[in-house]
Every structure is written in C-alpha cells, then in structure tokens.
Amino acid sequence: MQTDLQPPDTARQMHDPLEFAAALSRSFAQTQDINATVREALAQIVGLLKVEAGAIFLFDEMRANLICRAAVGPVDITGLSVPTGSGIVGRAVAEDSIQVVEHAYEDQGFFSEADRKTGFVTRSILCAPMGVGQSVIGAVEVLNKQDGKPFNTEDQNLLRVMAASAALAISNARMADRLIAQERLQREVELAAEIQRHLLPEESDAGSPIAGLVQPILEVSGDFYDHFELPDGTIAFTIGDVSG
C-alpha cells in the first residue's frame, strides 16, 4: 500500500501543521486500509516529535474501555484496555483537552498498569483527544521525548493536527462500513422477498373459488399459503404463519 506520508522537507513541515494535516488527509483519502494508514501516520508522528513511543486508543462499542488500536515503540501494546476515565488517556477524553505530563509517576491519574505489564518506563506524556464534531472517539498519545526535554507548544499543535485528521478518517471509514453493511442487508432482504414470492402459488384462474393475498408489513413476511385440487375434486389448502 502506498501513502503520501513522506514529504520532502520534514523540518519545514514541523513548523507548518496545516501542511502536515494536508498530507495526512491525502493519505487517508487514498487508502483502503484505514488501520494500516493510522499506524503509518502514528509512526510518522513518533518520528517527527522524536519520542520513544506512541499509541492510538479508541472506545469499545459500550464506551466502557479505551482500547489501543495502534502502537509504535519498543513494546507493542495493541489491544491494551484502559477503563474509561482512567489514566492520562481517559482524562484527555473526559475533558476533551490535550494533556501534557512532564513527570508521569508524579501524576495521580497516570495508569501505571501498562508499564508494569510491558516493562516500559513512562517519563513524560503528551495526549490529545480524537473527536469529530461533539463526539470524542478516543485519543492519541506519545511518550518520552528522546532528548529529555518537555513537550512544547509546537509538539502540542502537531499532535492536535494528527488527532483531528485521524479522527475524521476513522469516522468516515466507520460510516462507509455501515453503509456497505446496510446495502448488503438490503440486497439480502430483496433476495429473501423474491424467494418468498416464488414459493407462493401462481394466480388462480378467473373461475376459481379460491384466491389468496400476502401483504408483508415490511419487505419479507413469514406467511405462506398454497391450495390444490385432490383427485375427487376437493380443494385442499394450507396456511402457515411465522410470528415475530
């Protein structure tokens, strides 16, 4: 897969978050694999900010936990679950604001469980919420500047750009997936309705004493009927109904 995340002048791009946002937007628009592109974008951020690690956390379906969906660094924390409201990630999401923590273990909100499980030592944290409109879907977090310096305003601006671009791309991808699923379901419903119509008897002759009509409330019903003449001239018929 090819993406447009390798500008010729990364130094200039560091001073122009809008240019970086444009590069991200082009990449997200061109890709058919949002997860892979998000990971590549995260790797780019880790390189540009010169940090040791980075991760993207997204809410699960029940919004009870924030799950790491992409990770870059010496340890892979993909799949790590942080209870909603816990840690710096949870705080960034709850407050919908960027979080800058210079000394992680001195912050009461720091979720040290990840360090305990992986052996990684978190010193400093920069975390930005990811949202579209009024809806926050997760957060992007980077850890430990390699030069030991604190995160500055330029770092914050760049991370905000990445968070906004990634959030929009993920939201659009989810919407596209839902539309595809709806179209697939609609095709399956139409096929089921067609099958049902073929199972029902053909229209009776004009002089027949029996006529039937099936009128589904929605596209497909669970009703069935049939009628036929026995050898002695008796007309037999059957009716079936599936409730629910």
N, C-alpha and C positions, 0 to 999 in steps of 0.2 A: 504494500500500500504506500502511495506517495502522498506526502502532506507538504504544506507550504509553511513550515515552521523553522526554516533555516535562512534568515535574512542575511544579506551580505555584510551588514555593519551592526553587530550586536551591541557595540558600545553606544552607537547613536540611538539604537532602539531603547536602550535602558533609560535614556533621557526623554523618550517620546512614547509614553504609554499608549497613546492613540494609535501609533504605527504598529505597536505590538498587538493591540486589540484587533486591528485590521487583518494582520497576519493570522491570528487565531480564528477570526471569523471566516476567512477564506478557507482555512484548513477544515473547520467544522462543516462548512457548506459543501465541501467537495468529498468528504469521506462517507463511506457506507458502514463504517465501524466506529461508532462514537466512543466505545470503551477504549479501543486502541488509540484513538486520537487524543482522548483525555489523558491517557498515560504519557503519550509523547509530549503533550503540552505541559504536563506536570514535570517531566524530565527537563524541558526547556527552562521552566521557572527555577527549578533547583540549580541549574547551571548558571542562569543569569543572576540569581540572587547570591550565588556562591554559598549555598547551605549544604548541610550534610544529608538532609532527608526531607521528604515531603509526602503528603498524603491527601486524598480527597475522601471525605465522608459524606454519605447520603442517608437520608431517613429510610428505614424499612417501611413496609406497607402500613403498619399500625402506628408509625411515628413514635414507637416506644424506644427505639435504639438508633444510633448513628453507626452505620456500617462502613468500614473502609473499603472503597471500591477500586482504588488505585494507590500504589505506593512506589516511591523511588528512594533508594538509600541502601545502607549496608544490611538491613533486615527487611524482610517482606511482611508487612502487617496486613496485607489484603485479607479481608474477612473479619478483622478485629471489630468487635462490637463494643460501643460505649453507650451506656444508658443515657437517654435524653436528659439533658440538664447537667450531666457530669462532665468534668474536665474543661479545658480551655475551649475545645471544640463545641461542647454543649453550651458554654457561656456565650460564645460568639453567635451561635444560632438563636439562643433565647433572647439575647439583647439586640440581635441583628446589627452588630457593630464589630469592627475589626478589633482584635485583641493583640496587644504587644506585651510579652512577658520576658523580662530580662533574666530572671533567676527562677526557673521553673519550680524547684523544690521549696522555694520560699512562698509560693502562691498556694493558698489553701484549696483553690479549685483545681489544681493540677491532678490529672488522672495518672497516677504513677504505676498502675497495673500493667500498662503496656511496656514500660521499661522493665518491670520485674519479669514479665514473660519472655522478653526478647533479649535482654542484656544490654540494650542500647541505653545510653545515658543522655537524657534531655537536659540541655542547659538553658536555652532560650527558645521562645516560641513566637511565631507570627501567624495569626489565624484570621481569615476573612470569611464571612458568611456568603453563601451562594444563594441568590434569590432571583426570582422573576416577578416583577410587579410587587405585590404584597405577600407573595408566597416564598418562604425560605425552604430550600430543599436539602441543604447540607452546608458544608464548609470545606475550604482548602487550607491546609496547614503546612508550614515549613518550619524546620528545626535547626538550630545551631549554626550561626554564621561561621564560616570556616576561619575567618580572621579574628574571631572572638569579640568583634565589635557588636554593639546593639543594633537592632533593626531601626533604620531611619525612615523619614517621610517618603523618600524615593522607593524604598522597598515596599512600603505600605501601598503606595499608588499602583505599583506594578502588580502586586498580589490582588488588589481590588479589580484591576482590569482582567486578569486571568479568571478570577472567580465569577465575574459578570458574564464573560464570554462563554465559559464552560457551563454555567447555569442555564443560559439561553439555549445552548446546543443540546444539552441533556433534556431540557423541557421540550424542545422541538422534536427530538428523537422519540421521546415517550409519546408525544401526541401523534406522530406518524405511525408508531407501532399500534396505538389504539385504533387509528383509522383503518389500518390494514386488517386488524382483528375484526373490526365491525364489518368491513367489506366481505371478509371471508365468511363470517357468520351469516350475513345476508344472502350470500350465494348458497350456503348450505340450507338455509330456510327455504329459498326458492326451489332448490332441488327436491327437498322433502315435500313441498306442496305439489310439485309436478308428479312425484311418485304416488302421492295420495290420490291425485286426480285419475291416474291410470288404473288404480286399484278399484275405483268405483265403477259400477255398471254403466254401460252406454245408455243414452236416452232411449226410453221405451217408444214403441210405435204409437202413432196417434190414437189408435183404438184401445190401447192397453189400459186396464183399470188401475194400474199402479204407476205412481210417479214419485220420485224422490229428489230431495234437495239437501245439500250440505253447505252451510254457510259458516265458515270459521270466523270466530271473533277476531282472531289475529290471522297471520298468514297460513298457519297449519293447525288443524284440529285433530283430536283423537277419535273422531267419529268414522264409522264405516257402516255401509248397508249394501245388501245385494238381494236379488229376487230371481227366481227361475221357475219354470213350469215343470211339474212332475209328469210322468207318463200318463197318469189318469186325468190330466188336465188341471189338477190342483196347483195353485200358485203358492210356492213357498218363499219366504223371505226371512232375512236375518238382519239384526241391528246390533252394532257394537259401539260402546262409548267408553273412552278412557277419561276419567275425571282428573282434574288437577292441571 
